[in-house]
Amino acid sequence: MTPDQALQAADVELEKAKQLLNVASKVACPHCHATKSHVVDARRRPNQKGFRRRRVCLTCEKRFWTIEVVEPQKHHNI
């Protein structure tokens, strides 16, 4: 792989990561259903995959937990 190809592959992976962050940031508040929140605490889930995050809604200021797990992407052969 040439340096240009490696840089292009890294750009593709960075774009994928940005898209995942955009999806993850659209967590809806269970109280008012707003999609803007702030993480105030994050902990690994013991003996399990993923994270447990404590969030505060920026609209109604109520707090709630989310459990976030990265699931492997399934590939379909055609």
BELFENTA-V987482 format. One record per residue. OMEGA is omega in whole degrees, 0 to 359 (* if undefined). Layout:
OMEGA + OMEGA
This chain:
180 + 178 + 178 + 178 + 179 + 179 + 178 + 178 + 178 + 177 + 179 + 180 + 178 + 179 + 176 + 180 + 178 + 179 + 177 + 179 + 178 + 178 + 182 + 183 + 181 + 177 + 182 + 176 + 180 + 182 + 184 + 178 + 175 + 183 + 179 + 179 + 182 + 178 + 179 + 179 + 177 + 180 + 172 + 178 + 183 + 178 + 179 + 177 + 172 + 184 + 171 + 184 + 175 + 183 + 171 + 180 + 180 + 179 + 184 + 177 + 175 + 182 + 177 + 179 + 169 + 173 + 185 + 181 + 175 + 180 + 178 + 180 + 180 + 178 + 178 + 177 + 181 + *
